[in-house]
Amino acid sequence: QQVFIQSDDSSVLSVFKKFPKFRRVLVIDPVISGASKPSIGEIKGFADAVMVSRGSLVRVNGFFLTGFNDLVTEIHDANLSLH
């Protein structure tokens, strides 16, 4: 059985680092289109996974889905889960 702790505050997630069975999930509320390697490295210091909105994963033009961005690949390449 897994326990997920989700927060948009890195200090909250850092407190739960002492509980190795807890999965720490960083919630990113604003829509983002990508993440740099330094920022992903920083996230790995306090979270095991990242949760983003659907708008962060796709490119939209008007009401049409025009494609996907590289956020999923960037997060997975850093060995983090994405929700």
Secondary structure, DSSP 4 states (H G I P E B T S, - for coil): --EEEEES-HHHHHHGGG-TTEEEEEEE-S--S---HHHHHHHHTT-SEEEE-GGGTEEEETTEEEEE-SHHHHHHHTT-EE-
